């Protein structure tokens, strides 16, 4: 099956008997849609939810999925050409700005699609808990799409940001004041995560290449490797980055900071309004983390790759006399 027949479905829904038959096959129809190899299965499925939302027979289904359909509809991404893995890798490593931009657009779209695919495939209890937390965080504020990447989708509601994360190969992170402290952070049984953070200004004029390199070196000095160091992952705090009372003192590691004596969290330092912090908690590792030997994920900005290349060149230069001997 390469597409879903909305016309045939609309005709079936016109009669009570047709709606009953459709309801009895709903899970099978959902699975069929999510197995589609072309187009956007989440968009097609949410189109189906829009089709049935006004029928009382489907209250259970619309209560489950209409909230997520609304979040999906808020995603605004530029069109992007399909990329093979080899081409994506080539563009990601390119020096050409347009090729890098294409790679970023592709990964943004792919990340958003796969995040919602995972939501649709997860247990209903996981969707219900995430929906409850997001509604509590958003309160009466409008939910605004901020962006998406390989790991998930980010939204803003009032002075909070929440992130739907499809998966992380490692969820624990080392503590450092430059890393945004989450208000809420949980990993679920399907390996997905939900994060709630304070909102920061991503368009601040103070987020410069020089500031990025300065922060990268701060983490480097602390023995932390940030493999996705880029300005897109920095924000300027619009309010002090204080933690809620329920996550202070002995409970500080509640949301995934590493239990490591080298990175004490008992006396954490919350940065203040106007400070620049890392807002993406992906790709932060201890320098001796074994995973770095086999996996080095991230697309750091040119100022970081240039810095690392210079360091590597200096290291090789120091070794050359010994190698000649």
Steps between C-alpha positions, in 0.01 A plus 500: 500500500652835397219737601189526713159527337335796674209508254403140573536562875278811484231296327524228767458756777170630356296221662484370861577150373803626311629691801462193721687288250773762473533523879538123532791513254657822627821348641557298184445811284740696720768231461449495124547876476812500720648225281477716188835544323413822317379840609465589866326231708444738798338761271281235339394356837425843644299574187292195589452631856377829355254302290344317796524766773139622468344154541409409863589136432867595478532704820754255644721526191476877468570548874817297451631653178347845435744676737797349315344581165485865604869498606597336171308762301703774671825373349624737232794371297641593162466244218803278458619254239535132594861413584677166496712421805821558302379835371381605846841415643672690219283810549542484879879514463493755218660844509224634273234691700216393270587130529521530880160676498347218292636241742357693797158535335495129419590402857243743641222345294618143564524568874149645517350212300669227701415670832129495420524149357638385834221681685238327290662160553551542876269374773195715561608549863821673382306737274255576778774585751688721254179678401412563864844650576503718188150635572606578858813679377319691225204604716304753290798604287515446127733217399753607238729278292864599545692242300593137448813293455622144490393428857158666513271804491501814715208726592451815709208571732515819703841521667563125470635277227417132467677244285360176363805279457473177305808331643843554643781250495595642841272713715731575795699822473787649702419803712636841404350847566503572124257213439133594528346347813172327415177575683385149412673213322390139463602200293218261410492126438507553123829696540327832424537801728310812596688808618371829638743793512497874559463704183810676370559746218659306214534812283710698748776711347722376782503149355810535284761262361740629762252432783437151367872423498538647850225273635640200313838560668332538841348154463824362359686630806244324721558171317173511302482432127222679310481337159216717364643840597321763294332834549160347424533311829560812710250744651521816709304460823204736526468418870723338763537128435379396844370152563160426655510423872421132443830449317758646734765357730509122512238475226700697244586189297132416469498607137806326365823669607781251545583362843870584479722640776689710242182692419337576837142618491439569870609863464385570148523849356197633316599750234318831487291702258716603204739205530551270202423131559484176302133422435541163326588221742605258224859409424664596830748243633778453749831507315570137598156371395559177300220591260721770347731229369226349285247780447555874457167657411461869424550778247707765682530849354809581288668696780502183711620269223775750413605512866506119523694472173761746629535302821541177305761660272695626801484157658634335183775762474620421851506128422688530169855523647442186704353321200809584290725350769 
